[in-house]
Amino acid sequence: MAEKRLMQGNEACVAGALAAGMDFFAGYPITPSTEIAELAAEYLPQRGGRFIQMEDEIASMGAVIGASLTGRKAMTATSGPGFSLKQENIGYAAITEVPCVIVNVQRAGPSTGIPTAPAQGDVMQARWGTHGDHPSITLSPSSVEETFGLTLRAFNLAEKYRTPVILLLDEIVGHMREAVILPAEGTVEVIDRVKPVCSPAEYRPYDAAMGETAPMPDFGSGYPYHVTGLTHDREGFTTSKPAEVDFIIRRLHSKIEMHLADILQWEEIATEDADILLVAYGATARSAKAALKMARKQGVKVGLFRPLTIWPFPEAALTQVAKGKQVIVPEMNLGQIALEVERIIKAEVSGVNQVDGEPLNPAKILQAIMVGSEVSR
């Protein structure tokens, strides 16, 4: 039976991971994500899984990649400074097509910043943090219940498309407590990676057409293959031949770009008649919803566009809903998604920005809405 529980966001993250079949976690404690590691350490051994506290975040990401290659559903969790340390190995997971989930509970930065304060300063790092031309799938929940669902979804997307997936929380969502309806065990969709059906002699680990994902066997199951961070051919061996290098890089992108209908998620609230459109994500979207309600009570027609999938960004949906509207982007940084929104809708947007370690208050967003409504008259 479904169960209603009062849960912390970080707790819901672990519950979602376990529901997805997580059986390996490697990490290093860091505020404000530490509860994820603590709970994984408690629950995984009870289910036959493995938890390892590594010496640092670099090693944690390496362990997650190694575990996934052996067939484990693997996750790690960290916060800003640790996320920076993981970037090289995230790139390794991308080019070797190793499914795994990386949780980043954002805090104020740069550097060690304010360890216990909320921020949304890692949005662009989630897309471009590791070097090279690579795709990124990044999900951003706004509630505790959504954290459960998007963690489960992160695992499913990682397994389906053989790629690292980032779950981008923030300190507010990670530490708040809300009622969550947990589905009965066995009632949620769980996706596992596709295994090869050919013989080991016939297997080619990266032999897939554009837009496709190659089957992936477990190491030790009789399908030996070469894994390297160097550009490689369809058999996994290093190559610098321009045609083969071009193919693998383009295929990494195409297996994401050709399945946007499956990957992208967003929410629209009161957008049909809106004159002003808020674009917000994560905890800030909660403040945006409150500001929307306050503005509507004052007769100002405001709508909200909330991307649950931050990367790839739901460009087509935003372009459609933003037509003819004044756009305001509130976020706990100095305008990372605002720049992306400007690029997409090809128009100037207004930002509501805060970087003092405090949550973005609905009153501050309402003030920007009211200024915008005067301008549009």
Secondary structure, 3 states (H helix, E strand, C coil): CCEEEEEEHHHHHHHHHHHHCCCEEEECCCCCCHHHHHHHHHHCHHHCCEEEECCCHHHHHHHHHHHHHCCCCEEEEECHHHHHHHHHHHHHHHHHCCCEEEEEEECECCCCCECCCCCCCCHHHHHHCCCCCCCCEEECCCCHHHHHHHHHHHHHHHHHHCCEEEEEEEHHHHHCEEEEEECCCCCCCCCCCCCCCCCCCCCCCCCCCCCCCCCCCCCCCCCCCCCCCCCECCCCCECCCHHHHHHHHHHHHHHHHCCHHHHCCEEEECCCCCCEEEECCHHHHHHHHHHHHHHHHCCCCEEEEEECEEECCCHHHHHHHCCCCEEEEEECCCCHHHHHHHHHHCCCCEEEECCCCCCCCHHHHHHHHHHHHHHHC
